[in-house]
Amino acid sequence: METVNDTWRQFKSRVKQKYLDALEYGGSKWNELCELVPEDELNVLIAYWNTSPAKEQSKKNKRNRQVLDDMHIMGPKSYAILRHKLQQEDPNKQEPSKAKLYKNSRIRNPNKTYKTSYRKTKANM
């Protein structure tokens, strides 16, 4: 159920990010969006996004997100999974140190673009 909940939240987030600012009733974006979400549910969702409490919450969340500058990049994987993986890779099967866990949880893919800065993370390593 948690996975379904997380996936639903991510879907709504992507829909809002991709379509909300560009939506015009009857436009090509609207038709594209109606293929993803039933129109009656879409109208309810847009009405909610345009309420002042939802707009305030969105602004607050954006400000809080900008403050974060040293985040892991493991996605939905947990530290326990990473710890287990590193332990299995170790020749002596010893549990990894916190420093090794920290470094491995923040290794960035050079082919990917990230929204957050890497300076503070690199300095902490």
N, C-alpha and C positions, 0 to 999 in steps of 0.2 A: 504493500500500500504506500510505503514511503517513496518507492521508486516511481509509482504512478503519480503521486503528488508532486514530486520534484520535476518530473517530465512535463506535467501539465503547466506548472509555473514557468518553466523554461520556454515552453511553446508560447504561452501568453506574452512573455517578455519579448520573444523574437517577433511576434506579430505586431506588438505595440511599437517596437523599435523600427521595424521595416515599413509598416503601413500607416500608423496613426497620423503622422505629420503630412503624408502625401494623399490621404484619403479624400476622395471626392465622390459623392454618390453618383453612380452611373459611369464613373471613369473606369479605365482599364485596371487600375489597382483594386478598385472595389470588386470587379468581377473576379479577379484573381484571388482575392481574399475570400469571397463567397464560396469558392471551390474548397477552401480549407475549413471554414467555419460556417455553420448554418446562419442565414441572414438574421433570423430573430435573435439568436444568441449573440451575434456580432453587434446588433443594435444595443442590447443590454450592456455588453462589455464597453462599447464606446461611450455610452451614457455614463457608466461608472467612471471611466478614465477622465471624463470631463467634469466630474464633481470636484469641489474645492478640497475636501479631505484627501481624495486620491491624488490630486495635483500637489498638495502640500507634502504628502508622504513620499511622492516621487522625488520632489526637490530634496527632502531630507535624506533619502536613500542615496541620491547622487552625491551630495556633500560628504556623507559618511564614506562612500566608496572612494572618493578622491583622497581621503586622508590615509587610506591603507597604502603602504609603500614597501612592505616586506612580506609578500604573501607566497605561499607554496603554489606550485603549478601542477599539482598531481590530479586535478580534476576531481572526480567522485571517489577516487581511491583513498583509503584511510591510511593513517600512519602505521597502523598495525599491519596492513598488507605490505607496505614498503619495508617495514622492519623485518617481516618474515622473508621477503624477497632478498634483502641484503644479507640476512643470516644464512639463507640457503646458498648464496654466492660465495660466502666466506669459506675458505678451505677447512677451518677448524669449527665451522658452524657456530661461532660465537655471536652473541647478540651485538648489533652495531652500536657504536657510541651515539650520544645525542648530537655531537658535531657532525658525524657522518650522515645521520638521518636528516639533519638540517640541510646539509649541502646537497644531498641527493633529492630532496623534496623541492629544490629550487633550480635545478639544472634546466636551462632554457633551450628550446629548439631554435637553432640559428635561422631556420627557414620559416619561422612563424613570427607574426607581428603581435606584440603585446601592448595592452593599454597602459600598463603601469611601468614606472621607471625601475631600472635594475641597479641603480647606483647604491642605494642603501643596502640591498641584499648582498651585492658584491663586496662592499666594505665590511659587512658582518662575517663574510667567509674568511 
